[in-house]
């Protein structure tokens, strides 16, 4: 059986990609030549003020409408905006760390290894957060500089979110993969989901496959 393509796209060679997991979106958007749309930037207002669900959905819908030839959306605000991104996407990429026995192929067995252990990626999240605290990395949204009190003592912090939402996200994305995974999905009309390793050779190999695919178009 032939391996699935690195991206599905539409019948006109346009790619609307939703990235879930480790951030690979900017590099992919640059490669495809389409706008990069990070949902964190749309959600957070200066001073760490949150957009309402209606505000966020309107911002997302407008951003997608402004990119008719394709886009790469990074982030997952399913509880706030529903499936507005997923419904319009041609591809849903789960970019997570590779785990033994869970390589990306059409013969993949159970989806228990969809996400990396919390102990693996939480230190990486903390490290990126420290870089933002030291102003060595751009904030997730303009006017939203990291503060020690927010990072470690707020329930809105990314560190707290990772700890409390890890199992919830794992179960939700496993269910989506079971339905719309290429080669193994149960919904054959909407198979557009791929799982790739968020770090290491698997991710690099996938980017090489995308480049070769674009060169052949």
N, C-alpha and C positions, 0 to 999 in steps of 0.2 A: 504494500500500500504506500502510495506517495505521501511524503510528509506534508502537513498543512503549510500554507504560505505564511510568511512572517506577519503580514497584514492582509486583511480582506479587501477593504475599500469598497467603493461602489462601482457601478457599471461604467462610470465616466472617469475613473482614475483619481477620484477624490478620496481623501482619508479623513475621517472624523473619529479621533481616538480618545478614549477615556482611560486615563491611567489611574490605577488603584494600587497603593503600596508605596514602595520606595520611589523617590522622585527621579525619574528618567525623562520626564516630559519635555524639559527645555531642549535637551539634546535631540530628541525625536522631532520636535517641532522645527528646529533648525534644519534637520536633515530633509524633512518633507517640504520645507518652505511654506509653512502655514503658521498662523498665530498660536502662541502659547497662552493658555488661559488658566492661571492658578486660582482655584476657588477660594483659597485663604485670602487672597488679595481682594476679592469681591466681597467676602463676608465681613472682614474686619475694617472698621472705620478708624480714623486717627484717634489715639487715646484708648485703644482696645475696646471701642464701642461696637457692639454687635449689630449687624443688619437684622431686621425682622425676616421671617420666612418669606413674606410677600416681596420685600425689598430684594432679598437675595435671588429669589426666583426670577424677578424682573431683570435684574442685572445679568444673570446667566443667560436668559433667553435673548437679551439684546446682544450680548457678546457672541453668542452662536449665530445670530442672524447677521451680524457684521462680518462673518467669515464664511460666505457661501461656498468657497472652494476648499474648505477643510479647516480643521483645527485640532489641537491637542489640549484636552482639559485634564488638569492634574488636581486630584482631591476627590473626596467622597462626602457629600453633604446630603445623603439620601434621606435622612430623617427630616430635613428642612425643605428640600426641593423635590423630593420624590424621584421619579425616573426620567426627568426632563433631559438629562445628559445621555443616559443610557439609551433612551428611545431614539435619539437622533444619531447615535454613534454607529459607525461601521465596524469598529473594533473596540473591545474592552480588554485592556492589558493589565493583568495582575503581576506586578513586579515585586517579587519577594525573594528572599534568600533561598538558595538551593539546599535541599535536604536529601540525605541518602534515601534512595528508593522512590524519589518523587521527581524524576527528570521530566522534562516537557516533551511528551510524545503521545501519539494517538493510542498507544496501548497502556497508558497510565492506569493503574488500578484505583484504589480508593483515594479520595481527595483529602486525606487526613493531614498531608504535608503541605497544604496550600499556603500556610503562613509560617514564618520562622518562629522559634520559641521567643517568648518575651525577653528572656535573659540574653538573647543574641542581639536583638535590635534596640532594646531600651538604652544600653550604654551609648549607642551611636546617636540616638535622639538627644540624650543628655549632653553629649559632646557638641553636637551642632548648636544646642541651646546655649552652652557656655560661650561658643564663638560669637553668638549674637549678643550675649551679655557684655562681652569685651569689645563689641562693635567691630569685630573682625569678619562679620558676615552680614549681608543685608537682612533687614527684618522681613517677616513673612508678609507684611503689608506696610505701606508708607505711614509713618506716624505711629507705629506700634513697636517701639523699642522694648526689648526684654528688660524686666526688672526682677531682682532677686525675690521680692515678695510675691510677684505673680507666678514666677517659675516654680517655686517650692511650696508656697503656702496658699495657693488658689486652686479651687476645683476646676478652673477654666484653663489651667496650664496644660501644655502638650504632654508633659511627663505624667500628670495625673490621668489625662485622657488615655494614654497608652496602657496604663495599669488597669484602668476600669473597663475599657472598651475592647481589650484584646480578644477575649472569648466571643463577644458579641459580633465583632467584625469577622472573625474567623468563620463562625457558623453561617453568617449571611453570605459571605463571598463563596464559601463552599457550596451553598445552595445554588447560587447563581452559576458557578462553574458547572455544576451537574446539569443545569438546564441549557446553557448556551456555550459550553466549551466546544471548540473545534475538534471534531473527531470522536468526542466522547459525550457530547451534549445530547440531551433527550429531545430538545426542540430543534429539529433538523432545518427548519426554515430560518432560524435565527442564531446559527452557530457562528459566533464572532468573538469568543473569549479565549485568550491565551494566558497561560501562566509561564513566566520566565523568572530565572534567578535574578534577584535584585542586585547582587554583587557577583563579581567573578566572571569566569569564562563563559558561562551560559548567557549572560547578558551581552557580553562582547560579541559572541557568535551570532546572537539574534540581531544586533545592530549591523553586522556584516551582511547578514541575509537581507535585511531591509535595503541596504545600499545596492546590493546586486539586483534586487527586484526593481528598484527605481531605474537603474542603468539599462535594464532590459525593456522598459516601457517605451 
